[in-house]
Amino acid sequence: MLEQGRKPTGDVAPPGTYAIAAASGGMVGHDVFIDSERAPTSLGASLVMASERTALRLNGLTNRGVQVWPPMGGNAFVVDHFCAGVPLPKPLVGEGVAEIADRLQRLSRQHRWMRLEILQSFGGLDGFTKARGEG
């Protein structure tokens, strides 16, 4: 904890924290948040088609943190805000956004996307959380 009135310098991690150098990880995928009124099965099929002829494959579709595509059985109350998880075939270090940009262009032809989040690993550990129901 900082003393009152003292400003952080930004060059030292606070005591009790564990830092891993960014160079030890890489980009392992991305999440695209999509605004859609489609049913999860229809949206999932459409996103798979948008990924054709690319190395990117849709891992799953979540809604409010619950996996809704591929279907896992049961019924989920969904809203019009979906998250499409796309793992990369192998981790990328440095620049690796050309295929992601291409996929977003394809996606934009049919869907309104709101946000892109890059998923990274650090020292072999995921730097992100997975949805309930996702392996």
Secondary structure, DSSP 8 states (H G I E B T S, - for coil): ---TT----SSS--TT-----GGGEEEEEEEEEEE--S-HHHHHHHHHHHTTTSS----EEEETTEEEES--SS-----SEEEEEEEEEEEE-S---HHHHHHHHHHHTT-EEEEEEEEEEETTEESS---BT--
